[in-house]
Amino acid sequence: MKLMTKKNVLSTAFVALLSSLLLSCDNSSNDPHSEYSDKIESVTLLKTTKSWDGTVYPAYPTTQPEISVLKIAVPPNSALNWHKHSVINAAYVEKGEIQIERKEDGKTQWVRKGQVLPEMVNVGHRGKTGDQGATLIVFYSGTPDIPLSEPVK
């Protein structure tokens, strides 16, 4: 029986280690839905009758309804212009974070990735980002004749 030299032992150990690393790095999967559990899940992200500042929402218009969904990307260290919405809407933060500021008194609230903000109706406000910026998915429940947003001076 031949004894292994120190060099052979190290070579064998290196090959074994490399093989195990290569096998453990295989991220492929035959299941294209492997990120999901085996059951349908539903989580309520927001259910409210008030905006984030506590103001009760007005009644919906009685004309033809219209749903709009916008994806809004706000760069880092930016501020949106002061504006207001005449329709009920909610913003889901897909990425980053944004601080919402009410114009009349400077009240603020931060919303971050994965959170939902029930926006104010007919109240001047703006969003300001920090170093991350933010990507929002905003759902508006309005009518064809009402603009989604209007400037506020």
C-alpha positions in Angstrom: 0.0 0.0 0.0 1.4 3.3 -1.0 1.4 6.2 1.5 -0.1 9.5 0.3 2.4 12.4 0.3 1.5 15.7 1.9 1.1 17.1 -1.6 -1.3 14.3 -2.7 -3.4 14.8 0.5 -3.7 18.6 -0.1 -4.6 18.0 -3.8 -7.3 15.5 -2.9 -8.7 17.8 -0.2 -8.7 20.7 -2.7 -10.6 18.7 -5.3 -13.1 17.5 -2.8 -13.7 21.1 -1.5 -14.0 22.5 -5.0 -16.5 19.8 -6.0 -18.7 20.4 -2.9 -18.6 24.2 -3.5 -19.7 23.8 -7.2 -22.5 21.5 -6.2 -23.7 23.7 -3.4 -23.8 26.8 -5.7 -26.3 25.2 -8.1 -29.3 27.5 -7.8 -31.3 25.9 -10.6 -34.6 24.3 -9.9 -37.0 22.2 -11.9 -39.9 24.1 -10.1 -40.4 27.5 -11.7 -42.5 28.6 -8.7 -40.1 27.5 -6.0 -40.3 30.9 -4.3 -44.0 30.3 -3.5 -45.5 28.0 -0.9 -47.8 25.2 -1.9 -50.9 27.1 -1.0 -52.5 30.3 -2.2 -51.9 33.2 0.2 -53.7 36.5 0.5 -52.5 39.3 2.8 -54.4 42.6 3.2 -51.8 45.3 2.8 -54.3 48.2 3.5 -57.9 48.6 4.4 -59.0 52.0 5.6 -61.6 54.7 5.5 -59.0 57.5 6.3 -55.8 58.9 4.8 -52.5 58.6 6.6 -53.1 61.9 8.5 -56.5 60.6 9.9 -58.8 62.5 7.5 -62.0 60.5 6.6 -62.3 59.9 2.9 -65.1 61.7 1.0 -67.8 59.7 -0.9 -67.0 58.5 -4.4 -68.4 60.5 -7.3 -71.6 59.1 -8.8 -70.4 59.2 -12.4 -68.6 56.5 -14.4 -65.7 55.1 -12.3 -62.2 54.8 -13.6 -59.2 53.0 -12.1 -55.7 54.1 -12.8 -52.5 52.5 -11.7 -49.2 54.4 -12.1 -45.6 53.4 -11.4 -43.7 56.4 -10.2 -39.9 56.5 -9.8 -38.5 59.3 -7.7 -34.7 59.7 -7.8 -32.6 59.9 -4.6 -32.6 63.2 -2.8 -35.5 64.7 -4.7 -38.8 66.4 -3.9 -42.0 66.2 -5.8 -43.8 69.4 -6.5 -46.6 70.4 -4.0 -49.8 68.8 -5.3 -53.2 67.4 -4.3 -55.4 64.6 -5.4 -59.2 65.0 -6.0 -59.7 61.2 -5.9 -59.0 58.5 -3.4 -55.7 56.7 -4.0 -53.1 54.6 -2.3 -49.4 54.1 -2.9 -47.4 50.9 -2.5 -43.7 51.4 -2.0 -42.0 48.8 -4.3 -38.5 50.0 -3.7 -36.7 52.5 -1.4 -38.4 55.0 0.9 -40.2 58.3 0.7 -41.3 60.9 3.3 -44.7 62.4 2.7 -45.2 66.0 3.9 -48.5 67.9 4.4 -48.2 71.5 3.2 -50.4 73.2 5.7 -48.5 72.3 8.8 -45.4 70.3 7.8 -46.6 67.0 9.3 -44.6 64.1 7.8 -44.6 60.3 7.6 -42.0 58.0 6.1 -43.1 55.0 4.1 -40.7 52.2 3.1 -40.4 49.3 0.8 -43.4 46.9 1.2 -45.6 49.5 3.0 -48.8 51.1 1.7 -49.7 54.7 2.1 -53.4 55.8 2.0 -53.0 59.2 0.4 -54.8 62.4 1.3 -57.7 63.8 -0.8 -57.8 67.6 -1.6 -54.9 68.3 0.8 -51.7 69.8 -0.5 -48.7 67.5 0.0 -45.5 66.3 -1.5 -43.0 63.4 -1.3 -39.3 63.7 -0.6 -36.7 61.0 -0.9 -33.5 60.4 0.9 -30.4 58.6 -0.4 -32.3 55.6 -1.7 -35.0 57.2 -3.9 -38.3 55.4 -4.2 -40.5 53.5 -6.7 -44.2 53.7 -6.0 -47.2 51.8 -7.5 -50.1 54.2 -7.0 -53.7 53.1 -7.4 -56.3 55.8 -8.1 -60.1 55.4 -7.9 -61.5 58.3 -9.9 -63.6 59.2 -12.9 -62.5 59.9 -16.5 -63.2 63.7 -16.1 -61.2 64.2 -12.8 -57.4 64.7 -13.0 -55.3 62.3 -10.8 -53.2 65.2 -9.5 -53.3 69.0 -9.5 -50.5 71.5 -8.6 -50.8 73.4 -5.3 -49.1 76.8 -4.8 
